[in-house]
Amino acid sequence: MSTAANVVVALIGILHVYILVLEMFLWDKPKGLKAFGQTPAQAAATKVLAANQGLYNGFLAAGLFWGLSLGAGGANVKVFFLCCVLVAGLYGAATATKKILFIQAIPAAIGLALVLLS
């Protein structure tokens, strides 16, 4: 079970690196505009805020990778950062778009369950 947990944690970490790239570097580019349903004008007006969000997603990824790097001793670190991802996903689903529930919150809940069961 711990292998499955680590694979899911790693995938969530990779997802958050991808979100970092979208928010920090591609926000006003075609891929970012499509991913977040923005117009070029909206993206231009919110670019600095999006970069800040991207940085936070990078910290989530870094925490998950840190937990993985600690081996068996990193369970508490993984639990903490998965909880952070889960809360952020639930908040995003409630305030921004429901798809965040499926992209961020549910995978975090699955990862959390796997880590706690391993």
C-alpha positions in Angstrom: 0.0 0.0 0.0 2.9 2.4 0.7 4.0 2.2 -2.9 0.5 3.1 -4.1 0.5 6.0 -1.6 3.9 7.3 -2.8 2.8 7.1 -6.4 -0.3 9.1 -5.7 1.6 11.6 -3.6 4.2 12.0 -6.4 1.5 12.5 -9.0 -0.2 15.1 -6.9 3.2 16.8 -6.5 3.7 16.8 -10.3 0.2 18.1 -10.8 1.0 21.1 -8.5 4.3 21.8 -10.4 2.2 21.9 -13.6 -0.3 24.3 -11.9 2.7 26.4 -10.9 3.8 26.6 -14.5 0.3 27.4 -15.7 -0.2 30.1 -13.2 3.2 31.7 -13.1 4.3 31.4 -16.7 1.4 30.5 -19.0 -1.4 32.5 -17.4 -1.8 34.9 -20.3 -0.7 32.4 -23.0 -3.2 30.3 -25.0 -2.7 27.2 -22.8 -3.3 29.3 -19.6 -6.2 31.2 -21.0 -7.9 27.9 -22.0 -7.1 26.1 -18.7 -8.6 28.9 -16.6 -11.3 30.2 -19.0 -9.8 33.7 -19.1 -9.9 36.3 -21.7 -6.6 38.0 -22.5 -7.9 41.2 -20.8 -8.8 39.2 -17.6 -5.5 37.4 -17.7 -3.5 40.7 -18.0 -5.4 42.2 -15.1 -4.8 39.2 -12.8 -1.4 38.1 -13.9 0.4 39.1 -10.7 -2.2 37.4 -8.5 -2.0 34.3 -10.6 1.8 34.2 -10.2 1.3 34.4 -6.4 -1.1 31.5 -6.6 1.4 29.5 -8.7 4.1 30.1 -6.1 1.8 28.6 -3.4 1.2 25.6 -5.6 4.9 25.2 -5.9 5.2 25.1 -2.1 2.6 22.4 -1.9 4.6 20.4 -4.5 7.8 21.0 -2.6 6.2 19.8 0.6 4.9 16.6 -1.0 8.3 15.9 -2.6 10.0 16.6 0.8 7.7 14.1 2.5 8.5 11.5 -0.2 12.3 12.1 0.2 12.1 11.3 3.9 10.9 7.7 3.2 8.9 6.1 5.9 9.7 9.0 8.3 7.9 11.4 5.9 4.3 10.2 6.6 3.4 13.2 8.8 4.8 15.6 6.2 2.8 14.0 3.5 -0.3 14.0 5.6 0.1 17.8 6.4 0.7 18.8 2.7 -2.1 16.5 1.4 -4.5 18.1 4.0 -3.4 21.5 2.6 -4.1 20.4 -0.9 -7.4 19.0 0.1 -8.5 22.2 1.9 -7.4 24.3 -1.0 -9.3 22.1 -3.4 -12.4 22.2 -1.4 -12.2 26.0 -1.1 -11.5 26.3 -4.8 -14.4 24.1 -5.7 -16.7 26.1 -3.4 -15.6 29.5 -4.6 -14.2 29.2 -8.1 -15.2 26.1 -10.1 -16.4 22.7 -9.3 -13.8 21.0 -11.5 -11.2 21.8 -8.8 -12.9 19.3 -6.7 -12.0 16.5 -9.2 -8.6 17.9 -10.2 -7.3 18.7 -6.7 -9.5 17.8 -3.8 -10.5 14.2 -4.6 -6.9 13.1 -5.6 -5.7 14.6 -2.3 -8.3 12.7 -0.4 -7.3 9.5 -2.1 -3.6 10.2 -1.4 -4.4 11.0 2.2 -6.3 7.8 2.7 -3.5 5.8 1.1 -0.9 7.4 3.3 -2.9 6.9 6.4 -3.5 3.2 5.5 0.1 2.5 4.8 
